[in-house]
Amino acid sequence: MLPNASGQSKDMRYVDAALLYIYRKAQECGASQKLVVKLFGGA
């Protein structure tokens, strides 16, 4: 279950928040527009 502020939280337990954080940091460093993500399940 995702939080109400999905994508805006800095809680790295949620994939959308973590990806958005990584994307923004990559943009700050001048990285290209492509972001390849490989997810591995667990739990």
C-alpha positions in Angstrom: 0.0 0.0 0.0 1.4 3.4 -1.0 1.3 6.5 1.2 -1.0 9.4 0.4 2.0 11.6 -0.6 3.3 9.0 -3.0 6.3 10.2 -5.0 6.8 13.2 -2.7 8.1 11.4 0.4 11.7 10.8 1.0 10.9 7.4 2.5 13.0 5.0 0.4 10.8 2.0 1.3 8.5 3.0 -1.6 9.7 2.4 -5.2 8.1 5.5 -6.6 9.7 7.8 -4.0 13.1 6.1 -4.4 13.0 6.4 -8.2 12.0 10.0 -8.2 14.8 10.8 -5.7 17.4 9.0 -7.9 16.1 10.7 -11.1 16.3 14.2 -9.5 19.8 13.5 -8.2 20.9 12.3 -11.7 19.5 15.4 -13.3 21.4 17.6 -10.8 24.6 15.9 -11.9 23.8 16.3 -15.6 23.0 12.7 -16.4 21.0 11.7 -19.5 17.3 11.5 -19.6 17.3 7.6 -19.6 16.9 5.8 -16.3 17.0 2.0 -16.4 15.6 0.3 -13.3 15.8 -3.4 -12.4 13.6 -4.5 -9.6 14.2 -7.5 -7.5 11.5 -8.9 -5.4 11.8 -10.0 -1.8 9.9 -10.3 1.4 
